[in-house]
Amino acid sequence: MKNKKKREKFDVISNVIIILFALLNLFPLYWLFTSSLKNSSDVVKMPPDWWPKSITFSNYVDVFQNQPALRWTFNSIYVSGISTILVIVVGSMAAYAFSKINFKGKNIIFIIFISSLMIPKEIMIVPLFRITQQFGMVNSYNGMIWPNVAGAFGVFLLKGFFDLTPNALREAGRIDGANEWRIFTRIMLPIVKPGIGALFILNFVQVWNDYLWQLVIGQENKMKTLMVGTATLMQDLNPNFAYKMAGATIAAIPMLLVFMLFQRFFTNGITAGAVKE
């Protein structure tokens, strides 16, 4: 009974701490959204108004009327979505090959391939820009998308999931007459679906927030992504803070929607392999 009471007391304290941390993490989003509904002078007011005294949506109207915010939003969704789909397609095939197919020099090639994760992307900005410039991909979706597809993170993540799948499934597929492609698409991919869901969220968020490369490659105003376009709103000499908060809110909403839609896959993905039999 004493142990049970101690456990219950510990659970109550743990839940209270978790709720406090959750509220602490949600507060910036709350402040961002409520500030976007205020006038600019109310945003910097001291002491602050925790809730707008007069709610206005004019900041959102101004963002879409005075700036190509719809085009920026489309650019971000298109670049992030296509990049992520291609990363999943290419990464899953490469991860399957490294995990299940034996070929000469596999381990050495994989080590060299994964070593690229230790190189900061900022170091490669100049040579990468020169390459995309030579291919005529500056100010184009191709220039924004393909450099993201060449990353090694997706291969590294999915290889761990393929390593957990038993080889007996491949052998059973071969006995039934399936070739390597059918084994990969019909047997292996459905098993690693949680890993694909986790990779989708992680890569989508990474590309969505990739400010530096999108700033370098998308030089024309119509080719800017939402993150770059929102940042340009911050460069006025007489900034309207509520106006900028509205732009930042627009940039944050798709991320919240993506996480809510793929939350189940993300949770399963990050916990897969945590318990060993």
N, C-alpha and C positions, 0 to 999 in steps of 0.2 A: 504493500500500500504506500509506503514511504517513497519507494522508487517511482511509483506511478504518479504520485503527487509532484515529485521533483521534475519528472518528465513533462507533466502538464504545465507546471510553472515555467519550465525552460521553453516550451513551445509558445506560450503566451508572450514571453519576453522576446523570443526570436521573431515572432510575427509582428510585434510592435516595432522592432528595429527595422525589419524589412519594409514595413509600411512607411516609416520615416524616411528611409533611403529612397524609396520609390517616389514619395512626394518631393524630396530634394532634387531628384533627377527630372521630374516632370515640371518643376517650377520654371526653368528657362523657357520651355515651350509655352507654358501659361503666360509668362510675361511677354514673350514674343507676340503671341496672338492678341492679347489685350492691348498691347502698345500699338498694334496696327489699326486698332479701332478708335484711337485717340487723335487729338490734334497734336501737331509737332511740339508745341509749348508744354503740353501736358506730359509728354514722354520724359522730359528732363526736369520736371517739376520736383521740388523738394519741400516737404516730404512727399513721396510719390503717392499717387492714387492707385490702390490695389485693384480697382475695377473702374473702367471708364465712367466718368460722370455723364457724358453725352456720347453715345455710340455713333460712329460715322463710318460709312463704307466708301467714302470718297477717295481714300488712299488707294484702295484696290481699283477703283474706276480710273484714277489717274495713271496707275501703273500700266493698265492695258490700253489706255488712250494715248498716252504720251510716249510710250516705249513699245517696241515689238515683243511684248511679254509672251504672247501666244506663240510666236515663232521661236523664242528662246525655250519655251516649255517643250514644244515639239522637238527641237534639236536635242534637248537633254534626254527626253524619253526615247527618241529614235537611236541616238548614239549609245545610251546605256543599255537599251534593250537588245539591239543588234549585236553589240559587243559581247554581252553576256551570253546570248544564244550561241554565238560562234565560239566563245571560250568553252562552253559546255560541250559542244560538238567535238571540237578539236582536242580539248583536254581529256574528255572521256575515252576517246580512241587511243590517245597516247598513253594515258594511265593504264588502260587495259593491256596494251602491248608491253609496257614495262612490268606489269604485275604478273601476267599469265603466259606470255609468249617468250620462249627462250631464243635468244639470238646472240651472236658473238659481240662481246664488249658491252652488253646491256648495262651492267652495274656501273662501268666507267662513264658511259654516256649519260646515265641518269644522274650521277654525282656532278658531272660538269653542268648538266642542264639545271639542276636544282641550285647549284652554286650561284647562278644568276640572281637568285632571290636576295643574296647578300649585297648586291650592287644597287645603291640608291638610284631611283629613276632620274633624279635631278642631274646626276653625272652624265646620263645618256641624252639629255635634252638637245644639246648642240649637234652631235652626229646624227641623232634621230631626225632632227629637223632638216638637216642637209639631205638625208636620204629621201624623206617625204617631198622635199622641194624638187629633187631631181626626177622623181616620179610624177611631178605635177599634181600633188595631192594637198597642197596648201589651200586653205579656205574651202575644204571639201569634207564630206562625211567620211570618205575613205581614209583621209589623213587622221581623223579623230578615232576611227574604229580599229583599223588593222594593227597599229602599235599595241593596243590593249590585248589583242588576241594572242600576241606572241609571248605573253607572260607565262611563267612556269608555275604560278601558285595553284591554278586549277588542276594541273597534272599532279602536283604534290599532294593536294587534298584528296582527289579521287583515287589515287593509287592506294592510299590507306584503306579505303572502302573496298576496293577490288581485292586487296590482300586478305580481307576478312571473309571473302566468299570461298567456300570449299571448292577445290579442284574437281571433286567428284561430280559436280554439276556439269562441268565441261565434258567430262568423260561420258556422262549419261547422254548429253546432247549429241556427242559424236556417235554413240551406239545407235541413236535414233536416226542418224543420217544427216544431222544438221552440219552445215559448214561453219567456218569461224565467224562469219558475219552474222549468221542467224543466232549463233550462240551468244554473241556480243549483244545484239539488239533484243532478242526475245528472252534470254535467260539472265544475263548479267546486269543489263541496265535497269530492269525493274527492281532488282535487289538493292542497288546502290542509289535508289531514288532519294532517300534522306540526304545523302551526300550531295546530290545534284541540287536539291532544294537549298541546302546550306550554301553551296557555291553560288547559286543564283543570287541570293541576298547579298553575300559578301562582295561579289564582283559588281553587282548593280550599284551598290552603295559606293564602292571604290571609284567606279567610272563616273558616277553622278557627281561626286565631290572632287574629281580630278581637275582642280582649278588651273594649275600651272600649264599642263600640256594643251588644254583647251584654249587657254589664253594665247599661247604661242601660235597654234595652228589655225584657229578661227579668228582671223584678223578683221574681217568685215563684220559690221554690226548685225547683219542678218544671219551670220553663221555663229554668233555667240550662243553659248549654252546658258541655261538659267543661272548657274552659279557665277559665271563671268559677267553676264548682264546685270545681275543683282549687285555685284561688286562695283560696277561702274556707277551705280546710283549713289555709292558712298563717296564719290570723288568731287562732289559739288562744293563750292566755296561756302555757300549758305545752305547747309544740308537740312532737308525736311526729314527728321528722324522717323516720324510715323510712316511716311512714304516708303522709307527704306525697310522698316519693319514689315510692311505689307509685302514687299518684294521677297524678303527673307522667309516669310510665312508661306508664300506661294512655292518657294523652292523646297521647303521642308515637308509639305503635305504629301507629295508623291512617295517620299521615303517612308513615311508612316504607313501609307496604304500598301506598299510593297511588303513591308515587314508583317503587317497584319494578315495579308493574304498567304504568305509563305511561312508564317510563324511555326506551324506544326512541323513542316519539313526541316526548318532551321533547328528547332528543339531536338527533333530526332537525330539530326545530323551531328550536332555537337555532343550528344550523349552516346552515340553509337560506338561500341567498343569499350565503353567505360566498365562494363561488367563482363568478366571472362568466366567461362564455364570450366 
